[in-house]
Amino acid sequence: MLLLWHRLVSWCDQLWYLMRCIRRLRRHPLRWRSRPIASLSRRVFAQPKPQWVKREIIRLKAVMPQAGCRTIVHHFNRRWQRTRQMMVSKTYVANMCRRH
């Protein structure tokens, strides 16, 4: 009897999960197709950084030529996070150093 009860509960749980999935699909049918094709080519996640940020990163790299991107990010974020609410990432610093 106990085994039968566990199977029934398991079956109900699976049925509930399937119903939730169907409801989610009905609510958002083919969400990925609703975007225009042109917007998929280039996504902009953040606004471009001001010019002073680029100059400051280049200046820090010139002052500390042996420092890597992580060190430059650390010093930049410690200095400018509170006063100007500006932060940079390692990828941004690496790209700036590569471009310059």
C-alpha positions in Angstrom: 0.0 0.0 0.0 2.8 2.4 0.9 4.6 1.7 -2.4 1.4 2.5 -4.3 1.0 5.8 -2.4 4.6 6.8 -3.3 4.0 6.0 -7.0 0.8 8.1 -7.0 2.6 11.0 -5.4 5.5 10.7 -7.8 3.1 10.6 -10.8 1.2 13.7 -9.5 4.4 15.5 -9.1 5.5 14.7 -12.6 2.1 15.7 -14.0 2.3 19.1 -12.1 5.8 19.7 -13.5 4.5 19.0 -17.1 1.5 21.3 -16.6 3.8 24.1 -15.4 6.0 23.7 -18.5 3.0 23.7 -20.8 1.7 26.9 -19.2 5.1 28.6 -19.5 5.2 27.7 -23.2 1.7 29.0 -23.8 2.5 32.2 -22.0 5.7 32.9 -24.1 5.4 31.0 -27.4 8.6 31.2 -29.4 10.1 34.1 -27.5 13.4 33.9 -29.3 11.7 34.5 -32.7 10.0 37.7 -31.6 13.2 39.8 -31.7 14.0 41.6 -35.0 16.9 40.0 -36.9 18.9 43.3 -37.0 19.1 43.6 -33.2 20.7 40.2 -32.9 23.8 41.2 -34.8 25.1 43.6 -32.1 23.9 43.9 -28.6 24.9 46.9 -26.5 24.8 46.1 -22.8 26.3 49.3 -21.3 26.8 52.9 -22.4 30.3 53.7 -23.7 32.8 54.9 -21.1 33.7 58.6 -21.0 36.9 59.8 -22.5 38.5 60.4 -19.1 38.2 56.7 -18.3 40.1 55.7 -21.4 42.9 58.3 -20.6 43.1 57.2 -17.0 43.5 53.5 -18.0 46.2 54.4 -20.4 47.9 56.6 -17.8 47.8 53.8 -15.2 49.3 51.4 -17.7 52.1 53.9 -18.5 52.8 54.4 -14.8 52.8 50.7 -14.1 54.1 49.0 -17.3 54.6 45.6 -15.6 51.1 45.6 -14.1 48.5 43.3 -15.6 44.9 44.1 -16.4 43.7 42.8 -13.0 46.0 45.2 -11.1 45.0 48.2 -13.2 41.3 47.3 -12.7 41.9 47.1 -8.9 43.6 50.5 -8.7 41.1 52.2 -11.0 38.0 50.9 -9.2 39.4 51.7 -5.8 40.1 55.3 -6.8 37.0 56.1 -8.9 34.2 53.9 -7.6 33.0 56.2 -4.8 33.7 59.6 -6.1 32.5 59.3 -9.7 30.6 55.9 -9.5 32.7 54.5 -12.3 34.0 51.0 -12.5 35.8 49.0 -15.3 36.2 45.3 -16.0 39.3 43.3 -16.8 38.0 42.8 -20.4 37.5 46.5 -20.9 41.1 47.3 -19.7 42.6 44.5 -21.8 40.8 45.8 -24.9 41.8 49.4 -24.2 45.5 48.4 -23.8 45.4 46.3 -26.9 43.8 49.1 -29.0 46.2 51.7 -27.7 
